[in-house]
C-alpha cells in the first residue's frame, strides 16, 4: 500500500489519490452540467414548426424565406436567434420603437419570440461575392 501511494504521488499508475481525484472531477463536471441545464436559452428549446407558422405575419415585409421584400425591412434569414430574441423583446417592452414592429411584438409571448427567432435563424443563407 505504501508503495502504491508513493507511485501515485509521483504521477505513476494506480495511486490511491487518483480515484478520489477522478471522483471529484466527475462530480464537479456533473454538478456544473446540472447548474447549466436551466440556462438553456428559449431559442435553443424552440419549436421550429411553430416558428414557421407564426412567421406568416412577418412575410409581408421580411419575405417568406426571410429575405426582405420591403426596402426598409431587414433580412431575417440566418440572423442569430439570440439577436432576434433581444430585438423582439425590445420592441415588445418599448425599449425599441417602430410603427409596425412595436404593435406586432406586443402580441408575442416569450415562446412565440423564441420560436420565431429559431425559425429565422435556421434558414440557411448562401452568398455570392461580386466579381
N, CA, C and O atoms as a GROMACS GRO file, in nm:
protein
  524
    1UNK      N    1   0.083  -0.119   0.000
    1UNK     CA    2   0.000   0.000   0.000
    1UNK      C    3   0.087   0.125   0.000
    1UNK      O    4   0.060   0.219  -0.075
    2UNK      N    5   0.189   0.128   0.081
    2UNK     CA    6   0.277   0.243   0.088
    2UNK      C    7   0.342   0.268  -0.047
    2UNK      O    8   0.357   0.382  -0.089
    3UNK      N    9   0.380   0.161  -0.113
    3UNK     CA   10   0.444   0.172  -0.243
    3UNK      C   11   0.350   0.234  -0.346
    3UNK      O   12   0.393   0.321  -0.422
    4UNK      N   13   0.221   0.194  -0.351
    4UNK     CA   14   0.127   0.248  -0.450
    4UNK      C   15   0.096   0.395  -0.422
    4UNK      O   16   0.074   0.473  -0.515
    5UNK      N   17   0.092   0.434  -0.296
    5UNK     CA   18   0.069   0.574  -0.262
    5UNK      C   19   0.186   0.658  -0.310
    5UNK      O   20   0.168   0.766  -0.365
    6UNK      N   21   0.307   0.606  -0.288
    6UNK     CA   22   0.424   0.681  -0.334
    6UNK      C   23   0.424   0.695  -0.486
    6UNK      O   24   0.451   0.803  -0.538
    7UNK      N   25   0.395   0.586  -0.556
    7UNK     CA   26   0.391   0.595  -0.702
    7UNK      C   27   0.285   0.693  -0.747
    7UNK      O   28   0.307   0.771  -0.840
    8UNK      N   29   0.170   0.689  -0.681
    8UNK     CA   30   0.062   0.780  -0.717
    8UNK      C   31   0.100   0.924  -0.697
    8UNK      O   32   0.061   1.010  -0.776
    9UNK      N   33   0.175   0.952  -0.594
    9UNK     CA   34   0.214   1.090  -0.569
    9UNK      C   35   0.318   1.140  -0.668
    9UNK      O   36   0.335   1.260  -0.685
   10UNK      N   37   0.387   1.048  -0.734
   10UNK     CA   38   0.486   1.088  -0.832
   10UNK      C   39   0.429   1.077  -0.974
   10UNK      O   40   0.505   1.088  -1.071
   11UNK      N   41   0.302   1.056  -0.988
   11UNK     CA   42   0.241   1.050  -1.120
   11UNK      C   43   0.234   0.911  -1.179
   11UNK      O   44   0.193   0.897  -1.295
   12UNK      N   45   0.272   0.807  -1.105
   12UNK     CA   46   0.262   0.671  -1.157
   12UNK      C   47   0.119   0.624  -1.162
   12UNK      O   48   0.027   0.692  -1.117
   13UNK      N   49   0.102   0.504  -1.218
   13UNK     CA   50  -0.034   0.448  -1.227
   13UNK      C   51  -0.080   0.395  -1.093
   13UNK      O   52  -0.001   0.354  -1.008
   14UNK      N   53  -0.212   0.398  -1.076
   14UNK     CA   54  -0.272   0.330  -0.963
   14UNK      C   55  -0.256   0.399  -0.829
   14UNK      O   56  -0.273   0.334  -0.726
   15UNK      N   57  -0.225   0.525  -0.825
   15UNK     CA   58  -0.211   0.595  -0.700
   15UNK      C   59  -0.341   0.597  -0.622
   15UNK      O   60  -0.449   0.605  -0.680
   16UNK      N   61  -0.331   0.590  -0.491
   16UNK     CA   62  -0.450   0.588  -0.407
   16UNK      C   63  -0.531   0.716  -0.421
   16UNK      O   64  -0.654   0.712  -0.414
   17UNK      N   65  -0.465   0.830  -0.441
   17UNK     CA   66  -0.534   0.957  -0.454
   17UNK      C   67  -0.599   0.978  -0.589
   17UNK      O   68  -0.684   1.066  -0.606
   18UNK      N   69  -0.560   0.896  -0.684
   18UNK     CA   70  -0.610   0.915  -0.822
   18UNK      C   71  -0.761   0.890  -0.832
   18UNK      O   72  -0.831   0.964  -0.901
   19UNK      N   73  -0.810   0.787  -0.766
   19UNK     CA   74  -0.953   0.756  -0.769
   19UNK      C   75  -1.036   0.868  -0.707
   19UNK      O   76  -1.142   0.904  -0.758
   20UNK      N   77  -0.986   0.921  -0.596
   20UNK     CA   78  -1.057   1.030  -0.530
   20UNK      C   79  -1.060   1.154  -0.618
   20UNK      O   80  -1.162   1.223  -0.628
   21UNK      N   81  -0.946   1.183  -0.683
   21UNK     CA   82  -0.940   1.300  -0.772
   21UNK      C   83  -1.036   1.283  -0.889
   21UNK      O   84  -1.103   1.378  -0.929
   22UNK      N   85  -1.041   1.162  -0.943
   22UNK     CA   86  -1.132   1.136  -1.055
   22UNK      C   87  -1.276   1.154  -1.012
   22UNK      O   88  -1.357   1.212  -1.085
   23UNK      N   89  -1.309   1.105  -0.893
   23UNK     CA   90  -1.447   1.121  -0.843
   23UNK      C   91  -1.481   1.268  -0.824
   23UNK      O   92  -1.593   1.310  -0.852
   24UNK      N   93  -1.386   1.345  -0.776
   24UNK     CA   94  -1.408   1.490  -0.756
   24UNK      C   95  -1.430   1.559  -0.889
   24UNK      O   96  -1.521   1.641  -0.903
   25UNK      N   97  -1.348   1.526  -0.988
   25UNK     CA   98  -1.362   1.588  -1.121
   25UNK      C   99  -1.494   1.550  -1.186
   25UNK      O  100  -1.561   1.635  -1.245
   26UNK      N  101  -1.533   1.424  -1.176
   26UNK     CA  102  -1.660   1.380  -1.234
   26UNK      C  103  -1.776   1.449  -1.163
   26UNK      O  104  -1.871   1.495  -1.227
   27UNK      N  105  -1.767   1.457  -1.031
   27UNK     CA  106  -1.872   1.526  -0.956
   27UNK      C  107  -1.883   1.672  -0.994
   27UNK      O  108  -1.993   1.726  -1.007
   28UNK      N  109  -1.770   1.737  -1.011
   28UNK     CA  110  -1.770   1.879  -1.049
   28UNK      C  111  -1.830   1.896  -1.189
   28UNK      O  112  -1.906   1.990  -1.213
   29UNK      N  113  -1.794   1.807  -1.280
   29UNK     CA  114  -1.849   1.816  -1.416
   29UNK      C  115  -1.999   1.796  -1.417
   29UNK      O  116  -2.072   1.870  -1.482
   30UNK      N  117  -2.045   1.694  -1.345
   30UNK     CA  118  -2.190   1.669  -1.341
   30UNK      C  119  -2.264   1.781  -1.270
   30UNK      O  120  -2.373   1.820  -1.311
   31UNK      N  121  -2.204   1.832  -1.162
   31UNK     CA  122  -2.267   1.944  -1.092
   31UNK      C  123  -2.275   2.067  -1.180
   31UNK      O  124  -2.377   2.136  -1.180
   32UNK      N  125  -2.169   2.095  -1.254
   32UNK     CA  126  -2.168   2.209  -1.346
   32UNK      C  127  -2.273   2.194  -1.454
   32UNK      O  128  -2.342   2.290  -1.488
   33UNK      N  129  -2.285   2.073  -1.507
   33UNK     CA  130  -2.385   2.048  -1.611
   33UNK      C  131  -2.526   2.068  -1.555
   33UNK      O  132  -2.613   2.122  -1.624
   34UNK      N  133  -2.548   2.025  -1.433
   34UNK     CA  134  -2.680   2.042  -1.372
   34UNK      C  135  -2.713   2.189  -1.351
   34UNK      O  136  -2.828   2.230  -1.366
   35UNK      N  137  -2.612   2.268  -1.317
   35UNK     CA  138  -2.635   2.411  -1.298
   35UNK      C  139  -2.665   2.481  -1.430
   35UNK      O  140  -2.743   2.576  -1.434
   36UNK      N  141  -2.603   2.435  -1.538
   36UNK     CA  142  -2.622   2.499  -1.668
   36UNK      C  143  -2.751   2.458  -1.737
   36UNK      O  144  -2.802   2.533  -1.820
   37UNK      N  145  -2.805   2.342  -1.705
   37UNK     CA  146  -2.923   2.292  -1.774
   37UNK      C  147  -3.039   2.391  -1.775
   37UNK      O  148  -3.101   2.408  -1.881
   38UNK      N  149  -3.073   2.457  -1.664
   38UNK     CA  150  -3.184   2.551  -1.669
   38UNK      C  151  -3.152   2.677  -1.750
   38UNK      O  152  -3.243   2.754  -1.782
   39UNK      N  153  -3.025   2.698  -1.784
   39UNK     CA  154  -2.986   2.819  -1.854
   39UNK      C  155  -2.996   2.806  -2.006
   39UNK      O  156  -2.960   2.898  -2.079
   40UNK      N  157  -3.045   2.691  -2.054
   40UNK     CA  158  -3.061   2.674  -2.198
   40UNK      C  159  -3.155   2.783  -2.245
   40UNK      O  160  -3.264   2.800  -2.190
   41UNK      N  161  -3.114   2.856  -2.345
   41UNK     CA  162  -3.194   2.969  -2.391
   41UNK      C  163  -3.325   2.923  -2.450
   41UNK      O  164  -3.337   2.811  -2.498
   42UNK      N  165  -3.423   3.011  -2.446
   42UNK     CA  166  -3.553   2.980  -2.505
   42UNK      C  167  -3.539   2.950  -2.653
   42UNK      O  168  -3.610   2.864  -2.705
   43UNK      N  169  -3.449   3.018  -2.720
   43UNK     CA  170  -3.430   2.995  -2.863
   43UNK      C  171  -3.380   2.856  -2.891
   43UNK      O  172  -3.417   2.797  -2.993
   44UNK      N  173  -3.296   2.800  -2.804
   44UNK     CA  174  -3.244   2.666  -2.825
   44UNK      C  175  -3.352   2.561  -2.804
   44UNK      O  176  -3.347   2.454  -2.866
   45UNK      N  177  -3.448   2.589  -2.720
   45UNK     CA  178  -3.554   2.494  -2.691
   45UNK      C  179  -3.679   2.520  -2.774
   45UNK      O  180  -3.785   2.466  -2.745
   46UNK      N  181  -3.667   2.601  -2.877
   46UNK     CA  182  -3.782   2.647  -2.953
   46UNK      C  183  -3.838   2.541  -3.046
   46UNK      O  184  -3.774   2.440  -3.074
   47UNK      N  185  -3.958   2.566  -3.092
   47UNK     CA  186  -4.031   2.480  -3.183
   47UNK      C  187  -4.026   2.543  -3.322
   47UNK      O  188  -4.093   2.643  -3.348
   48UNK      N  189  -3.947   2.483  -3.412
   48UNK     CA  190  -3.933   2.540  -3.547
   48UNK      C  191  -4.065   2.542  -3.623
   48UNK      O  192  -4.094   2.639  -3.694
   49UNK      N  193  -4.145   2.438  -3.610
   49UNK     CA  194  -4.273   2.434  -3.681
   49UNK      C  195  -4.364   2.547  -3.635
   49UNK      O  196  -4.431   2.612  -3.716
   50UNK      N  197  -4.367   2.571  -3.505
   50UNK     CA  198  -4.449   2.681  -3.452
   50UNK      C  199  -4.394   2.815  -3.498
   50UNK      O  200  -4.471   2.907  -3.528
   51UNK      N  201  -4.262   2.826  -3.504
   51UNK     CA  202  -4.200   2.949  -3.554
   51UNK      C  203  -4.236   2.976  -3.699
   51UNK      O  204  -4.267   3.089  -3.737
   52UNK      N  205  -4.232   2.871  -3.779
   52UNK     CA  206  -4.267   2.886  -3.922
   52UNK      C  207  -4.412   2.931  -3.937
   52UNK      O  208  -4.443   3.018  -4.019
   53UNK      N  209  -4.498   2.871  -3.858
   53UNK     CA  210  -4.640   2.907  -3.864
   53UNK      C  211  -4.662   3.052  -3.820
   53UNK      O  212  -4.735   3.126  -3.885
   54UNK      N  213  -4.598   3.090  -3.710
   54UNK     CA  214  -4.615   3.226  -3.658
   54UNK      C  215  -4.554   3.330  -3.751
   54UNK      O  216  -4.596   3.446  -3.751
   55UNK      N  217  -4.454   3.290  -3.831
   55UNK     CA  218  -4.384   3.383  -3.920
   55UNK      C  219  -4.470   3.431  -4.037
   55UNK      O  220  -4.427   3.517  -4.113
   56UNK      N  221  -4.588   3.377  -4.052
   56UNK     CA  222  -4.676   3.420  -4.161
   56UNK      C  223  -4.698   3.570  -4.165
   56UNK      O  224  -4.700   3.630  -4.272
   57UNK      N  225  -4.713   3.631  -4.049
   57UNK     CA  226  -4.736   3.776  -4.043
   57UNK      C  227  -4.609   3.854  -4.083
   57UNK      O  228  -4.617   3.970  -4.123
   58UNK      N  229  -4.494   3.790  -4.071
   58UNK     CA  230  -4.366   3.857  -4.099
   58UNK      C  231  -4.336   3.867  -4.249
   58UNK      O  232  -4.258   3.951  -4.293
   59UNK      N  233  -4.400   3.780  -4.327
   59UNK     CA  234  -4.365   3.767  -4.468
   59UNK      C  235  -4.393   3.892  -4.552
   59UNK      O  236  -4.326   3.914  -4.653
   60UNK      N  237  -4.488   3.972  -4.512
   60UNK     CA  238  -4.521   4.091  -4.592
   60UNK      C  239  -4.401   4.184  -4.606
   60UNK      O  240  -4.382   4.246  -4.710
   61UNK      N  241  -4.321   4.194  -4.502
   61UNK     CA  242  -4.204   4.283  -4.506
   61UNK      C  243  -4.072   4.206  -4.516
   61UNK      O  244  -3.980   4.247  -4.587
   62UNK      N  245  -4.065   4.093  -4.444
   62UNK     CA  246  -3.938   4.021  -4.433
   62UNK      C  247  -3.928   3.903  -4.530
   62UNK      O  248  -3.826   3.835  -4.532
   63UNK      N  249  -4.032   3.879  -4.610
   63UNK     CA  250  -4.029   3.773  -4.710
   63UNK      C  251  -4.057   3.636  -4.652
   63UNK      O  252  -4.028   3.609  -4.535
   64UNK      N  253  -4.114   3.547  -4.735
   64UNK     CA  254  -4.147   3.412  -4.692
   64UNK      C  255  -4.022   3.332  -4.657
   64UNK      O  256  -4.027   3.241  -4.574
   65UNK      N  257  -3.910   3.367  -4.719
   65UNK     CA  258  -3.785   3.297  -4.694
   65UNK      C  259  -3.691   3.376  -4.603
   65UNK      O  260  -3.574   3.342  -4.588
   66UNK      N  261  -3.742   3.483  -4.544
   66UNK     CA  262  -3.661   3.565  -4.455
   66UNK      C  263  -3.576   3.668  -4.526
   66UNK      O  264  -3.499   3.740  -4.462
   67UNK      N  265  -3.589   3.677  -4.657
   67UNK     CA  266  -3.520   3.778  -4.736
   67UNK      C  267  -3.620   3.890  -4.761
   67UNK      O  268  -3.723   3.869  -4.826
   68UNK      N  269  -3.591   4.008  -4.710
   68UNK     CA  270  -3.686   4.119  -4.708
   68UNK      C  271  -3.736   4.156  -4.846
   68UNK      O  272  -3.661   4.158  -4.944
   69UNK      N  273  -3.866   4.185  -4.852
   69UNK     CA  274  -3.929   4.233  -4.974
   69UNK      C  275  -3.951   4.384  -4.967
   69UNK      O  276  -3.962   4.451  -5.070
   70UNK      N  277  -3.958   4.437  -4.847
   70UNK     CA  278  -3.974   4.581  -4.827
   70UNK      C  279  -3.835   4.644  -4.818
   70UNK      O  280  -3.747   4.590  -4.752
   71UNK      N  281  -3.816   4.757  -4.884
   71UNK     CA  282  -3.683   4.818  -4.886
   71UNK      C  283  -3.630   4.864  -4.750
   71UNK      O  284  -3.508   4.875  -4.731
   72UNK      N  285  -3.720   4.890  -4.656
   72UNK     CA  286  -3.676   4.937  -4.524
   72UNK      C  287  -3.678   4.827  -4.417
   72UNK      O  288  -3.660   4.854  -4.298
   73UNK      N  289  -3.701   4.702  -4.460
   73UNK     CA  290  -3.705   4.591  -4.365
   73UNK      C  291  -3.577   4.508  -4.376
   73UNK      O  292  -3.528   4.485  -4.487
   74UNK      N  293  -3.523   4.464  -4.264
   74UNK     CA  294  -3.401   4.383  -4.271
   74UNK      C  295  -3.430   4.238  -4.309
   74UNK      O  296  -3.540   4.187  -4.286
   75UNK      N  297  -3.330   4.173  -4.366
   75UNK     CA  298  -3.339   4.028  -4.388
   75UNK      C  299  -3.332   3.961  -4.252
   75UNK      O  300  -3.255   4.003  -4.166
   76UNK      N  301  -3.412   3.858  -4.232
   76UNK     CA  302  -3.409   3.785  -4.106
   76UNK      C  303  -3.347   3.647  -4.122
   76UNK      O  304  -3.301   3.588  -4.024
   77UNK      N  305  -3.344   3.595  -4.243
   77UNK     CA  306  -3.289   3.461  -4.268
   77UNK      C  307  -3.144   3.454  -4.222
   77UNK      O  308  -3.062   3.539  -4.257
   78UNK      N  309  -3.115   3.352  -4.143
   78UNK     CA  310  -2.979   3.330  -4.097
   78UNK      C  311  -2.932   3.423  -3.986
   78UNK      O  312  -2.817   3.414  -3.944
   79UNK      N  313  -3.019   3.510  -3.939
   79UNK     CA  314  -2.982   3.602  -3.831
   79UNK      C  315  -2.978   3.524  -3.700
   79UNK      O  316  -3.058   3.434  -3.678
   80UNK      N  317  -2.885   3.559  -3.615
   80UNK     CA  318  -2.869   3.493  -3.485
   80UNK      C  319  -2.999   3.494  -3.406
   80UNK      O  320  -3.065   3.597  -3.393
   81UNK      N  321  -3.036   3.378  -3.354
   81UNK     CA  322  -3.157   3.368  -3.273
   81UNK      C  323  -3.145   3.456  -3.149
   81UNK      O  324  -3.243   3.519  -3.108
   82UNK      N  325  -3.027   3.462  -3.091
   82UNK     CA  326  -3.004   3.546  -2.973
   82UNK      C  327  -3.037   3.692  -3.005
   82UNK      O  328  -3.104   3.760  -2.928
   83UNK      N  329  -2.989   3.739  -3.120
   83UNK     CA  330  -3.013   3.877  -3.161
   83UNK      C  331  -3.162   3.901  -3.186
   83UNK      O  332  -3.218   4.001  -3.142
   84UNK      N  333  -3.226   3.809  -3.256
   84UNK     CA  334  -3.368   3.826  -3.286
   84UNK      C  335  -3.452   3.828  -3.160
   84UNK      O  336  -3.545   3.909  -3.147
   85UNK      N  337  -3.421   3.740  -3.066
   85UNK     CA  338  -3.494   3.739  -2.938
   85UNK      C  339  -3.478   3.874  -2.869
   85UNK      O  340  -3.576   3.932  -2.822
   86UNK      N  341  -3.357   3.924  -2.863
   86UNK     CA  342  -3.331   4.052  -2.796
   86UNK      C  343  -3.407   4.166  -2.863
   86UNK      O  344  -3.464   4.251  -2.794
   87UNK      N  345  -3.409   4.168  -2.996
   87UNK     CA  346  -3.476   4.277  -3.068
   87UNK      C  347  -3.628   4.269  -3.052
   87UNK      O  348  -3.693   4.371  -3.029
   88UNK      N  349  -3.684   4.150  -3.064
   88UNK     CA  350  -3.830   4.136  -3.047
   88UNK      C  351  -3.874   4.173  -2.906
   88UNK      O  352  -3.978   4.235  -2.887
   89UNK      N  353  -3.795   4.135  -2.808
   89UNK     CA  354  -3.828   4.172  -2.669
   89UNK      C  355  -3.814   4.322  -2.649
   89UNK      O  356  -3.890   4.381  -2.573
   90UNK      N  357  -3.718   4.384  -2.716
   90UNK     CA  358  -3.702   4.530  -2.706
   90UNK      C  359  -3.822   4.601  -2.768
   90UNK      O  360  -3.870   4.700  -2.714
   91UNK      N  361  -3.869   4.552  -2.882
   91UNK     CA  362  -3.990   4.610  -2.942
   91UNK      C  363  -4.110   4.590  -2.849
   91UNK      O  364  -4.190   4.682  -2.829
   92UNK      N  365  -4.122   4.470  -2.792
   92UNK     CA  366  -4.235   4.440  -2.706
   92UNK      C  367  -4.236   4.526  -2.581
   92UNK      O  368  -4.342   4.570  -2.537
   93UNK      N  369  -4.119   4.552  -2.523
   93UNK     CA  370  -4.112   4.631  -2.400
   93UNK      C  371  -4.118   4.781  -2.424
   93UNK      O  372  -4.141   4.859  -2.332
   94UNK      N  373  -4.098   4.822  -2.550
   94UNK     CA  374  -4.097   4.964  -2.582
   94UNK      C  375  -3.957   5.024  -2.581
   94UNK      O  376  -3.940   5.142  -2.611
   95UNK      N  377  -3.855   4.942  -2.546
   95UNK     CA  378  -3.718   4.992  -2.546
   95UNK      C  379  -3.672   5.026  -2.688
   95UNK      O  380  -3.585   5.110  -2.707
   96UNK      N  381  -3.732   4.961  -2.786
   96UNK     CA  382  -3.706   4.991  -2.927
   96UNK      C  383  -3.840   5.021  -2.991
   96UNK      O  384  -3.939   4.952  -2.965
   97UNK      N  385  -3.846   5.122  -3.073
   97UNK     CA  386  -3.973   5.167  -3.132
   97UNK      C  387  -3.973   5.152  -3.284
   97UNK      O  388  -3.874   5.180  -3.351
   98UNK      N  389  -4.086   5.107  -3.336
   98UNK     CA  390  -4.111   5.102  -3.480
   98UNK      C  391  -4.262   5.094  -3.496
   98UNK      O  392  -4.327   5.018  -3.423
   99UNK      N  393  -4.320   5.168  -3.590
   99UNK     CA  394  -4.467   5.170  -3.601
   99UNK      C  395  -4.531   5.032  -3.614
   99UNK      O  396  -4.631   5.005  -3.548
  100UNK      N  397  -4.477   4.946  -3.698
  100UNK     CA  398  -4.536   4.813  -3.714
  100UNK      C  399  -4.481   4.711  -3.613
  100UNK      O  400  -4.557   4.636  -3.552
  101UNK      N  401  -4.350   4.710  -3.596
  101UNK     CA  402  -4.289   4.607  -3.512
  101UNK      C  403  -4.330   4.618  -3.366
  101UNK      O  404  -4.346   4.516  -3.299
  102UNK      N  405  -4.346   4.737  -3.315
  102UNK     CA  406  -4.387   4.754  -3.176
  102UNK      C  407  -4.525   4.694  -3.152
  102UNK      O  408  -4.549   4.630  -3.050
  103UNK      N  409  -4.615   4.714  -3.247
  103UNK     CA  410  -4.751   4.659  -3.235
  103UNK      C  411  -4.749   4.508  -3.247
  103UNK      O  412  -4.813   4.438  -3.169
  104UNK      N  413  -4.675   4.456  -3.345
  104UNK     CA  414  -4.668   4.311  -3.366
  104UNK      C  415  -4.605   4.243  -3.246
  104UNK      O  416  -4.658   4.144  -3.195
  105UNK      N  417  -4.492   4.294  -3.199
  105UNK     CA  418  -4.421   4.231  -3.088
  105UNK      C  419  -4.501   4.236  -2.959
  105UNK      O  420  -4.486   4.147  -2.874
  106UNK      N  421  -4.584   4.336  -2.942
  106UNK     CA  422  -4.665   4.346  -2.820
  106UNK      C  423  -4.756   4.224  -2.803
  106UNK      O  424  -4.791   4.188  -2.690
  107UNK      N  425  -4.794   4.161  -2.913
  107UNK     CA  426  -4.881   4.044  -2.906
  107UNK      C  427  -4.808   3.911  -2.901
  107UNK      O  428  -4.871   3.806  -2.908
  108UNK      N  429  -4.676   3.913  -2.889
  108UNK     CA  430  -4.598   3.790  -2.888
  108UNK      C  431  -4.563   3.746  -2.746
  108UNK      O  432  -4.523   3.828  -2.663
  109UNK      N  433  -4.578   3.618  -2.720
  109UNK     CA  434  -4.534   3.562  -2.592
  109UNK      C  435  -4.384   3.532  -2.601
  109UNK      O  436  -4.325   3.539  -2.709
  110UNK      N  437  -4.323   3.498  -2.488
  110UNK     CA  438  -4.183   3.458  -2.490
  110UNK      C  439  -4.162   3.336  -2.579
  110UNK      O  440  -4.062   3.327  -2.650
  111UNK      N  441  -4.257   3.242  -2.574
  111UNK     CA  442  -4.247   3.121  -2.658
  111UNK      C  443  -4.257   3.158  -2.806
  111UNK      O  444  -4.182   3.106  -2.888
  112UNK      N  445  -4.350   3.250  -2.840
  112UNK     CA  446  -4.361   3.295  -2.980
  112UNK      C  447  -4.230   3.356  -3.028
  112UNK      O  448  -4.184   3.327  -3.138
  113UNK      N  449  -4.171   3.440  -2.944
  113UNK     CA  450  -4.045   3.507  -2.980
  113UNK      C  451  -3.934   3.404  -3.001
  113UNK      O  452  -3.859   3.412  -3.098
  114UNK      N  453  -3.924   3.307  -2.909
  114UNK     CA  454  -3.822   3.203  -2.921
  114UNK      C  455  -3.843   3.121  -3.048
  114UNK      O  456  -3.747   3.089  -3.118
  115UNK      N  457  -3.967   3.089  -3.077
  115UNK     CA  458  -3.998   3.008  -3.196
  115UNK      C  459  -3.967   3.084  -3.324
  115UNK      O  460  -3.908   3.029  -3.417
  116UNK      N  461  -4.007   3.210  -3.329
  116UNK     CA  462  -3.978   3.292  -3.448
  116UNK      C  463  -3.827   3.307  -3.467
  116UNK      O  464  -3.777   3.294  -3.579
  117UNK      N  465  -3.756   3.335  -3.360
  117UNK     CA  466  -3.611   3.354  -3.368
  117UNK      C  467  -3.544   3.226  -3.416
  117UNK      O  468  -3.454   3.231  -3.500
  118UNK      N  469  -3.586   3.114  -3.364
  118UNK     CA  470  -3.527   2.986  -3.405
  118UNK      C  471  -3.557   2.958  -3.552
  118UNK      O  472  -3.470   2.908  -3.625
  119UNK      N  473  -3.679   2.988  -3.595
  119UNK     CA  474  -3.716   2.965  -3.735
  119UNK      C  475  -3.629   3.047  -3.830
  119UNK      O  476  -3.568   2.992  -3.922
  120UNK      N  477  -3.622   3.176  -3.807
  120UNK     CA  478  -3.544   3.261  -3.898
  120UNK      C  479  -3.394   3.229  -3.890
  120UNK      O  480  -3.324   3.236  -3.991
  121UNK      N  481  -3.346   3.195  -3.771
  121UNK     CA  482  -3.203   3.160  -3.756
  121UNK      C  483  -3.170   3.031  -3.830
  121UNK      O  484  -3.057   3.013  -3.876
  122UNK      N  485  -3.267   2.942  -3.840
  122UNK     CA  486  -3.243   2.812  -3.904
  122UNK      C  487  -3.241   2.820  -4.057
  122UNK      O  488  -3.194   2.726  -4.122
  123UNK      N  489  -3.289   2.928  -4.113
  123UNK     CA  490  -3.289   2.941  -4.259
  123UNK      C  491  -3.145   2.965  -4.304
  123UNK      O  492  -3.080   3.061  -4.261
  124UNK      N  493  -3.096   2.879  -4.390
  124UNK     CA  494  -2.958   2.890  -4.439
  124UNK      C  495  -2.951   2.989  -4.554
  124UNK      O  496  -3.034   2.988  -4.645
  125UNK      N  497  -2.851   3.073  -4.548
  125UNK     CA  498  -2.832   3.175  -4.650
  125UNK      C  499  -2.696   3.150  -4.716
  125UNK      O  500  -2.596   3.126  -4.649
  126UNK      N  501  -2.696   3.156  -4.847
  126UNK     CA  502  -2.568   3.147  -4.919
  126UNK      C  503  -2.542   3.280  -4.985
  126UNK      O  504  -2.635   3.351  -5.026
  127UNK      N  505  -2.418   3.313  -4.995
  127UNK     CA  506  -2.381   3.442  -5.053
  127UNK      C  507  -2.283   3.421  -5.167
  127UNK      O  508  -2.200   3.330  -5.165
  128UNK      N  509  -2.294   3.506  -5.265
  128UNK     CA  510  -2.200   3.505  -5.377
  128UNK      C  511  -2.131   3.640  -5.380
  128UNK      O  512  -2.196   3.744  -5.387
  129UNK      N  513  -2.000   3.637  -5.375
  129UNK     CA  514  -1.925   3.761  -5.379
  129UNK      C  515  -1.926   3.816  -5.521
  129UNK      O  516  -1.921   3.740  -5.618
  130UNK      N  517  -1.932   3.947  -5.534
  130UNK     CA  518  -1.930   4.005  -5.669
  130UNK      C  519  -1.792   3.981  -5.732
  130UNK      O  520  -1.692   3.965  -5.662
  131UNK      N  521  -1.789   3.980  -5.866
  131UNK     CA  522  -1.661   3.955  -5.934
  131UNK      C  523  -1.558   4.065  -5.909
  131UNK      O  524  -1.446   4.058  -5.960
   0.00000   0.00000   0.00000
